[in-house]
Amino acid sequence: MKKRLLSLLTLIFSFVSFQNLDARQLHATLDFSLGAPQGAFSNEIERLGAGLNISGGYQFRESPFMIGLDLGFSNFGSDSRDEPLSTTIPNLRVQVENSYNLAIGNLFLRFVAPEMAVKPYLDALVGFNYFYTETTIRERGFGSAEPVLRDTNFEDIALNYGFGSGVMINVYRRGNRDEGNNAHNVNSAYVNIGARYLFGNEAEYLKKGSITRENGEVSFDVQRSKTDLLYFKLGVGIAF
């Protein structure tokens, strides 16, 4: 799924280049994000999810409208335990770690205020929430960061839609945009501050503590609810 999302982003930017669009209208942003479950979702997951978002957009020439794609990842907790590698070798133990994750992909239409040092914007979004739980086996002991085995053992997907707002605070601007051949140079840089509310359809997912092991058997305590999410973004962006 993550490879498909990256392929889609590459395809969109390839299409933009093929159409010979004005490169000075392209935007790219990297944000740190905090996601707060809402409604029935918050009854199941009572914690914030932390992660990263990357987005790219094209603002139509001499227009306040921008279209783009936003991809995000959030982690809503993890747990770990020590287990024997196998029942036949009980004295060889490893660390088993479960990570409860959410990937979000959204197409957005953005209305951006006219050119100024601080530019407010409004977003309309549609996309999906992809829940997946990943189990990783690591060697025990200090410095055992490298995983031995990794597997996604539970996943589900739900459509979402929503709205958002924010501001782009300019911190750098090229003196003369039309001076020389600057099609591939950074025209401006800005700090991005934003918030979004996404209405998510029902999905099944696991949360911290959902995976238990008893008498040699592993069981999943699966949750199901709507997946509304309010999340906040802080990051940096550049325009070409």
N, C-alpha and C positions, 0 to 999 in steps of 0.2 A: 504493500500500500504506500509506504513512504517513497519508494522508488518511482511509483506511478505519479505521485504528486510532484516530485521534482521533474519528471519527464514532461508533465503538463505545463509547468512553469517555463521550461526551456522551449517548448513548442510555441507558447504565446509570444515570447520575446523573439523567436525566429520569424514568426509571422509579421511582427511589427517591423523588423529589419527588412523583410522581403518587400513590404509595401512602401519602403523608403519614407517612413514617417519622420518628421522633424525630431532628431535625437534630443534636442534641447528640452523636449516635453516629457522625457522619461524620468520616472522617480523610482528609487529603491530605498527601503526602510528596514532597519533591524531594531526590534523592540524587546525589552524584557517585559513579561506579562505576569499578572496575578489574576487568577480566575476564582470567582466566588459562586458556588452552586446556589440556585434559587428554587423556591417552591418545593415540590416533592423531591427534587434532586438534593436539596440541602438537608432534608430529613434523613437521607441515606449517607451522604458525605458531608461531615461537619468540619471541613477544613478547606483552606485555600489551596489551589493548584498553582505551582510556579513553573515558568517555562520561557520559551522564546518564540517570537513571531518574525517572519520575513515576508515582505510584500513588495510587489512591483506594480507600477501603474503607468498609464499613458494619459496625459492631459491634452485634450483636443486644442489645437492651435486657436488662440484668441477666444477661448471658451472657459467658463468656470467649471466644466465637468471633466472628471477623470474616471476611467475604468481600470480595473486591475484585479489582481489575485493576491490573496493573503493566506499564508500557511502558518500554522502554529502548533506547538507541542507543549503540553503541560503534564506534570507529574503530581498525582494526588496521594502520594504516600508509598511506602515500601515496608516490608518486614523480612526477617531472615531467621534461619534456624540452622543448627548443625545436624547433619544426618550421616549415617554410614553410606559409603558409595554403593554398596550392595549388601544383600543379606549373607552372601558367602564370604565377604571380607568386612566384617563389622568393625575391625580396628582401623580401617582407612576411612576417615571422616572428611566431609567437605561442607562448605557453607552454601546453603540454598537460599537465594534471595528472590522475592517476588516484588515486582514494580507495577504500580497501577497507573496507567497512562491514558491520555486523551490527545488525539491529533485532530486539528480543526482545519478545514479548507473552505474558503469563502471567495466567491466573486463579489466585487463591490462596485457600486456607482457612487462617486463622491462629488459633492458640490463644494468647491473651494472659493473662499473669499478672494476679491481682487488682490493684485500684487501689493504686498506691504510687509513690514518687518514681522508682524504677528498675523498669521493667516488662519482664521477659524475654518472648520470644515464639518460637513454632515455626510454620513454614510448610510446607504441602504445595502443590505447584504443578503446573500442566499448561498447555502452550501451544505456541509455535513459535519457531524461529530463522529469520530471513529475511536471507539473504546477498545483498548487491548491491554491484556495483562501478560507480562513477560517474566519468565522464570530463568534465572541465571545460576549456574553452578560455578563456584570459585574455590580455589584452594584456601584453606584456613591459614590464619596467622598474619603477622605484620607484613605489609607490602604485597598483599595478594589481590591487587586490583584487576589483573587481567582475568577475564572469564574463561572457563574451561569449556562450558557448553551453554547455549542460550536457546530458548524456544518460546514462541507465543502460544499460550495454552488456552486463552479465551479472548474472543473479540466479537464486536457487534458494531453496527453503523446506523445512524439516524440522520435524517435531513434536518436542517435548521434554517432559520431566517431571522433577520433582526435589523437593528439600526445602531448608529453610533455617532459620536461627535468628538472633536478634539481641536488642537491648535498645533500649527507648525511655526516654531520660533526661529527666525533666520539668524544664523551665526556667521555665515560667510556668503559673499556674493561677488561674482566676477565683475570687474569694473565695466567692461564693454562686451556684451554677449556676442556682438557681430564682428568683433575684431579678429581677423585671421580665420583659420580653419579650426574651430573649437568643437566640432561635432561630437568628438569622443572625450572631451574634457568636462570636468565637473563645473557646472555653472553656479550652483549654490549648495549650501549645506545647512541643515536645520535640526533642531531638537523637536521630537514628536511627543506630544502628550495626548492621550485619548482614552475613551471608555466606550464599551459596547455592551449591548444586551442582546443575547441570542436566544430565541425560542426554539428549543430542541424537541423533536418528536421522541416517543418512547424508545428506550433501548435497554438491553440487558448488560450488566457490567459487574465487576468485582470491586471490592474496596479492601482497605487494609484490614487484615484479620479474616477475610472471606475464605482463605485456603487453609484447611486444617488437615492434619494427618492423625489417624487413630487406628491402632491394630494393623498397621502396614498399609492402610487404604487412605487415599487422598480424596477429600470431598470439597466441593465448591458451594458456598452460600451465595447464590446468584441474586442480585438485586435488579429490580425493573421499575422504571419510572420515566416521566418526562425529564428532559435533560437541559432545562433552562440554565443559562450561565451569564453572569455579569463579570466582565473582566476589564482590567485597566492595563494600559500600555505606556511605557516610557522608553524612548530610544532615540536613535539618530537616523537621519535620512539625507540623501543627496539627490540632486536633480541635474540632468544633462541637457 
